[in-house]
């Protein structure tokens, strides 16, 4: 498959990326097409749709070998299930599928780009295809979520000291708060003394979590 575009956003590392698409719509991503596909006609009519499917590659998780079972973080990282019963990046073909909200179509120095919200792709991730989301065909209200229906979704309260807020613009800070609220820690880790760190929007963010509250320790330029 050919790479048709790449995504640009503040998710500079895999730690902190939302676990599924649509969870953090406060973060805006830009889809920039490769020169060969910067053809405005290829996007004709796309603005009529509210959501899009992205087919993309786990380019930083590719492996020569694969395992028929994986340990989903949602199950605490200690229970194995079949790889095809999960959305794990460690698959025979490292391909991902995400539904994002289309915010707009813009023209600039890099041709026509798409602004989307709710992406769960790292900055620079290759995109292989884009398709419109069709509510009449894609929305299944009766669908069940397997083991994800039986596990609690972990969220936390977020505290950012005033001295840390100066390092980011208000809109960037709000997006960071939503990302942190989703609790980026691995599901099997709950050590109140451990200091976690990740890259977001060119900043290094350090934090601790104790009793359901995530407290930011520092925000510095990467």
ABEGO torsion letter per residue (X at the ends): XBBABBBBBABABABGBBABBGABAABBBBBBBBAAABBAAAABGAAABABBBBBBBBAAABBABBBABBBBAAAGGABBBBAAABABABBABBBBBBBBBBAEBBBBAAEBBBBBBGBABBBGBBBABBBBBBAAAABBAABBAEAAAABBBBBBBBBBBAAAAAABBAAAAAAAAAAAAAGABBAABBBAABBBBBBBGGBBBBBBBBGGBBBBABBBBX
